[in-house]
Amino acid sequence: MPGLKDVKTKIEGVSKTSQITQAMNMVASAKLRGAQEKMEAFRPYTEKFTAAMGNLSGGTEGGNLPLMEIRDVSTVEIVVVTSDRGLCGSFNTNIITAAEKLMRKYEAEGKKVSFVCVGKKCNQIFRKTGKVRAAYIDIMGTFQMFNAREISHNVSANFTAGESDQVDLVYGKFHSVAVQKPAIEELLPIKPIESDGSDASSSDEITGAYIYEPEPGEIMEVLLPLYLNVQVYHAMLEVGASEHAARMTAMDNATNACKDMISELTLLYNKARQAAITGDLMDIVGGAEALKG
């Protein structure tokens, strides 16, 4: 059985760790409010932008637009968005695992894979593979739209130059404070959304035809880069909110684990203290009996 001093030192150490994890939980909770409000405010914009793009692209031929050019896929680029910091449970690990599975799937099909890493955690893992073409680190704490614009411009320029035939986006999607799951979306080429005329319910929702000036093709040339910006920025917002939610949950679990350890160590301390007292009493009684003899 360990000594009283050792057990007491462990109790003090675990208590200090519990104070740290509790403070980190409160900080993550405060940051989550702002990140979640920002993400939820941007979601309707993303949905409306996507709906407008679908309406425009439905009757547009993608052959004249480089970002809508569909080719035979031999090279795939995967944009992975994670956080810069850890201590958020398995959040980053799940995203990286999803990206690795996607990489192995494409490589099994004989396709070449490269990565664009957004966030320090994914860059730390994938740079060991030698397949990282570009990395954006130390931006997830204070990112703005211009960061997403820079990333999307890099990816689209690489696509239009013929260096990649398809671009996928892997990020952590925020479902709730307790649930954040990896999401995989095809970023490039942007495929036109075909409306199904056989669907009777959809025809009931159509209230009129849209007339665009200038022509939809000219509008698409301007909107396609903006659409990429919106998709990348939306993914970064989702990861930002998910990171704080995962860290809050992880720190709460760590605090509870510290409390359990303190309870176990306190019980062990009391047992050790009782054993020490019992030993002292036995020494005293034995000495008294020896004096009587």
N, C-alpha and C positions, 0 to 999 in steps of 0.2 A: 504494500500500500504506500502511495507517495506521501511525502511529508506535508505537514500543515502549511509551511511556508510556500512550497511549490504549488499546492492547490490554490492558496490565497492569491498568489501571483497570477495564475491562470484566470481566476475569476475577475481580477482587476483588468487584465488584458482583454478578455471577452466583453466586459462592460464598456470599455472604451471603444471597441469595435462596434458594439451595438449603438453607441451614441453617434458614431460616424455614419453608419448605414441609415439610421433614422433621419439624420440631417440631409443626407443625399436623397432620401425618399421625399422629403419635404421640398427640396429644391427641384427635383424632377416633376413633382406634382404642380408646382408653380409654373414651370416652363411648359408643361403639357397644356395648360389652359390656353396660353397664347398660341402655341403651335397648332392646337386642334381648331381654334377659332379661325386661324389663317387658312388652314387646309379646307375646312368646311365652307368658308366664304369663297374659295377658289373653285370648288367642285362644280357648282352650277355653271360657272363660266366655261369650264372645260367641257361639260355636257352640251351646252348650247353651241360652242365652237365646233365640237365634233358633229353635232346635228347639221349645222350649216355646211360643213365640209362634205357631209354625206349627201346633202341635197345638191350641192354644186357638182360633186364628182360623179353623181349618178349617170349623167349624160355626157361626160367628158372623156375623150380619148386620151389615155395616158402616154401614148407614144411620143407626143411632142413635149412632154413635161419630164425632165430628167429624174425627179424624185418619185415619179409614178412608173418608171420603166421597170417592167418585170423581165428578168433574165433567168437563164439556167444558173442555178445556185451552185457555185463551187467554193466560194469564200463567204463565211458568215462572221459578222462582228457582233459581239455581245456587250451591251452597255450595262454594267452592274452598279447599282446605287446602294451603298451602305452608309453607316455612320462613321465619323472619325474617332469616336471614343468607344470604349468598351463598358464593362460593368452593366450590361443590359440583358443578361441571361443569354438565351440561344438565338436572339433576334438576328444578329449578323451571321451567325453560323448557318441558320436556315436559308438565308439568301444566298450565301456562298455555295452551300450544298446544292441548291436548285440550279445555280449557274454551272456548277461542275457536272451535274447530270445532263444539262443541255449540251455542254461541250462534248461530253463522251458520246452523246447521241449523234451529233453532227460528225464527229470524227469517225464513228462507226460507219457512217454513210459515205466516207471518203472526202469529206469537206474540210477545208482549212478554217481554223477558228482563231480570232484575235479578240482582245478585250479592250474596252475603255472603262477604266475604274474611276468611279466617283465616290470618294470616301476612303479614308486611310485603311480601314479594316480589310476591304476587298483587295486593295493594292498590296497589302502585306502578304496575302496568300497567293495571288495570281502572278506577282512579279517573279516568283520562284519558277514558274512554268516557262518564262521567257516569251509569253504571248501577249504581254500588255503593250498596246500601241500608244496609248495616252493615259495619263493619270491626273486626276484633279483631287488633291488632298487638302485638308485643313480649310475647307470652305463650307462644310455642312452645318457648322454652328452659326454662321452669319450669311448664308447664301441669299442672293437676290436674283431677279430675272436676268440680269446681264450674265450671271454665271451659267444659267441654263442656255442662254443664247450662244455663249461661247462653245459650250459642249455640243449643242445641236449643229452649229455651223461646222465644227470639226468633223462630226460624224457624216453630215450631208456632203461635205466637200470630198471626203474619202469615198463615199458612195458614188457620187457623180464622176469621180476620176476613175472608176472601175476597179478600185482596190478591194471593194466588198460588194457582194451581190445581194445581201440581205442583212438587216440590222435588227436585233432583238433587244428588248429592254427588260431587265430583271431588277425588281425592287421589292421592298416590304410594304404591303398594303395595309392600311389601318382599318380594321373592322370595328374594334371596340377597345376599351382600355385593357381588357384581358386577352384580346385576340389580335394578333398581327401575323399575316401569312404572306409568304413570297408570291409575287405575281409576275407572269411572263407575258409580254405583249410584243407583237411585231411592229417595229417602228418604221422600217423602210423595206421595200418600196411601199408607198402609200397607195392602197388598192381602192378603186372606186366602189362605192356601195350601190349594189343593184337593187332596185325596188321590185318586189314580186307582185306582178299585176294580178295573179290568180287569187291573192288574198282578199277576200271580200271585206274583212274588217278594216284593212288598211285603206281601202277606197273610201270608206265612210269617214275617215279622219281627214281626207284631203279637202280643203276648203277653197282652193284656187291654185292657178298656175303662177309661178314666179317668173318675172322678166328681169334679166340682169343686164346692166349696162356698166362697163363694156361687156364683152362676151365672157362666158364662164371660164374659158381657157385663160384669158388674160387675168382674170381675178385670181385664178388658182395659182398662177405664177407668183403672185404676191403673198397669198395666204398659206401656201405649202410650207415655206420656212417658218412662218408664224405658228403654224400648227405643230411643227416639231418643237419649237420653243415651249409651247403650252404643255405638250406631253412630257417633256423632260422636267419642266418646272413642277408640274403636278406630281411626278414621281418623287422628286426631291422633297416636296411638302409632305407627302405620305410617309416617307422615311423619317423626316424630322419629327412628326407627331408620334410615329410608331416607336422611335428610339426612346423618347421620354416616357411613354407608357410602359415599354418593356423594362426600362431602368427602374421606374417606380415600383413595378411588380417585383423585380429582382431584389431591390433593396428592402422591400417589405418582407419578402421571404427570408432574406439574410437576417433582418432584425428578429424575426420570430425564431430562427434557428439559434441566434445568440441567446435569446431568452431561455430556450430549451437547454442549451449548454450550461448556462449559469445555474439553472435548477439542478442539473445533474452534478455539476461541480460543487454546488452548495451541499447537496446530499453526501457527496464523497468527503467534503471537508468535515461535515458533522460526524461522519463515521470515523474518519481519521482522528478527529479531536476526542471522540468517545474512547477509541482504542488507546490513545495516549494517556487519557485520564485513568482508564482501567489499568494500564501498565504501571502508572505511578502509584495507584492505590495498592496494587499487588506488591510492589517493592516496599511500600511503607508497612503493609501488614507482615510481609516476610521479615523485614528488619525488626519489627516489634516482637514477632515470635522468636526470632534468634536471640534477642536481648533477654526474653523470659527464660529461654533455655540456658 
